[in-house]
Amino acid sequence: MAAIAAAGVGMMMICCSSSMASLAMGGEDDTKKDAGAGAGAKTPAAAYTESCDDLDGGVNVRFNSDVDLDSCKQKCTDDLDCLGFVHGEATGFCQLHDNKEPIGLDVCDKGFKMYRDTTGKTATYSQSCDDIGGNVIERIESGEDLNSCKTKCNADTSCKGIVHTEATGFCQLHDNNDPLGVDVCSKGFKIFRK
């Protein structure tokens, strides 16, 4: 437990803005999803390099326990925006990131290892707390996980961004991605823009 708390402190250090700090501390906790859900076709083991140097970027999803290394690799492979992940073997901690840049912080001594995508994958969406403008294309009140919500937006050429909350699976597609200047992370929502 102390190792996870120490990693949380390490994750705060990666943040360069207050909105990114809230994302790093409030990454989506999802222990209900099946490992390997999605459409990753390549063998995950060959797609990642391992290091001790902590990852930069926002946290896409955080699984606090019971995810083995291969399952964590598969989750990152399946996630449209995962470019690297943190894994803790002892607890099965798995945290997916939308960036793979090093930040010069060694976390192996805290029981974590960093894995970076080597396939050339690029993130489709950038995330923020600043609410999104435009008309609503589709609104799903519940049951939609983040990756499915992003996939729905990708399938609609007029979709420029989404609003999502992990707690209920709320997903809303927008035809514009202009910021409105309203912070919605405090209400449990995240904004993802193409």
Long-range contacts (C-beta under 8 A, 24 or more apart in sequence): 3-88, 3-90, 3-91, 3-110, 3-111, 3-112, 4-64, 4-88, 4-91, 4-93, 6-110, 7-86, 7-88, 7-93, 7-107, 7-110, 7-112, 10-54, 10-105, 10-107, 10-110, 10-112, 11-54, 11-59, 11-86, 11-95, 13-54, 13-103, 13-105, 14-54, 14-55, 14-56, 14-57, 14-103, 14-105, 19-128, 19-129, 19-130, 19-183, 19-185, 20-58, 22-129, 22-185, 22-186, 23-58, 23-59, 23-127, 23-129, 23-185, 23-190, 24-58, 24-59, 26-59, 26-185, 27-58, 27-59, 27-60, 27-61, 27-62, 27-95, 28-59, 28-60, 28-61, 28-62, 28-146, 28-166, 28-190, 29-62, 29-63, 29-64, 29-166, 30-61, 30-62, 30-63, 30-145, 30-166, 31-63, 31-64, 31-65, 31-66, 33-63, 33-75, 33-145, 35-67, 35-68, 35-71, 35-74, 35-75, 36-71, 36-74, 36-75, 36-78, 37-75, 37-78, 37-147, 38-74, 38-75, 38-77, 38-78, 38-79, 38-147, 39-78, 40-74, 40-77, 40-78, 42-77, 42-119, 44-70, 44-73, 44-74, 44-76, 44-77, 45-70, 45-73, 47-73, 47-77, 47-117, 47-118, 47-119, 48-73, 48-76, 48-84, 48-115, 48-116, 48-117, 48-118, 49-115, 49-116, 49-118, 50-113, 50-114, 50-115, 51-102, 51-113, 51-114, 51-115, 51-116, 52-106, 52-107, 52-108, 52-109, 52-113, 52-114, 53-102, 53-103, 53-104, 53-105, 53-106, 53-107, 53-114, 54-86, 54-102, 54-103, 54-104, 54-105, 54-106, 54-107, 54-114, 55-84, 55-85, 55-86, 55-97, 55-99, 55-100, 55-101, 55-102, 55-103, 55-114, 55-116, 56-97, 56-99, 56-100, 56-101, 56-102, 56-103, 57-83, 57-84, 57-97, 57-98, 57-99, 57-100, 57-101, 58-97, 58-98, 58-99, 58-127, 59-95, 59-96, 59-97, 60-96, 60-97, 60-98, 60-127, 60-146, 61-95, 61-96, 61-146, 61-166, 62-94, 62-95, 62-96, 63-92, 63-93, 63-94, 63-95, 64-91, 64-93, 65-91, 65-92, 65-93, 66-91, 66-92, 67-92, 67-93, 67-94, 68-92, 72-115, 73-115, 76-115, 76-117, 78-147, 79-147, 80-123, 80-124, 80-125, 80-147, 80-150, 80-151, 80-154, 81-123, 81-124, 81-125, 81-127, 81-150, 81-192, 82-117, 82-123, 83-116, 83-117, 83-121, 83-122, 83-123, 84-114, 84-115, 84-116, 84-117, 85-114, 85-115, 86-112, 86-113, 86-114, 86-115, 87-112, 87-113, 87-115, 88-112, 88-113, 89-113, 98-123, 98-125, 98-126, 98-127, 99-123, 124-150, 124-154, 124-194, 125-150, 125-161, 125-162, 125-192, 125-193, 125-194, 126-192, 126-193, 127-190, 127-191, 127-192, 127-193, 128-179, 128-190, 128-191, 128-193, 129-183, 129-184, 129-185, 129-186, 129-190, 129-191, 130-179, 130-180, 130-181, 130-182, 130-183, 130-184, 130-191, 131-163, 131-179, 131-180, 131-181, 131-182, 131-183, 131-184, 131-189, 131-191, 132-161, 132-162, 132-163, 132-174, 132-176, 132-177, 132-178, 132-179, 132-180, 132-191, 132-193, 133-174, 133-176, 133-177, 133-178, 133-179, 133-180, 134-160, 134-161, 134-174, 134-175, 134-176, 134-177, 134-178, 135-174, 135-175, 135-176, 136-172, 136-173, 136-174, 137-173, 137-174, 137-175, 138-171, 138-172, 138-173, 139-171, 139-172, 139-173, 140-169, 140-170, 140-171, 140-172, 141-168, 141-170, 142-168, 142-169, 142-170, 143-168, 143-169, 144-169, 144-170, 144-171, 145-169, 146-192, 149-173, 149-192, 150-192, 153-192, 153-194, 159-194, 160-193, 160-194, 161-191, 161-192, 161-193, 161-194, 162-191, 162-192, 163-189, 163-190, 163-191, 164-189, 164-190, 164-192, 165-189, 165-190
